[in-house]
Amino acid sequence: MSDKPQAHNQFMTEFPAISAAYEQLATAAHESGPLDEKARQLVKLALAIGMGHEGAVHAHTRRSLSLGISPAEIKQVVTLAITTLGMPNTIAAFTWVNDILAKS
């Protein structure tokens, strides 16, 4: 099962040239610096939380788990949001993360 939202997968299937270019860009971004895969994934989760994108938080929580990142590490990313994003946004992210953690 893909860790990406269904709409994302459908879009990428329907537009294969865009998909290929997007994947090339993603690969270049991931390989552009010294962060390891775990650190990159936690940053991506934090960015999804900061943007308030429920689907992306779900996807990056699933991806984090698949990389062996623990629920406690994932939840720390959520708690770090509180002083920057505020309580309501942090609670929203907490519920989105827990949607996935409850299924694992």
Secondary structure by P-SEA (a helix, b strand, c coil): cccccaaaaaaaaacaaaaaaaaaaaaaaaacccccaaaaaaaaaaaaaaaccaaaaaaaaaaaaaacccaaaaaaaaaaacccccaaaaaaaaaaaaaaaaac
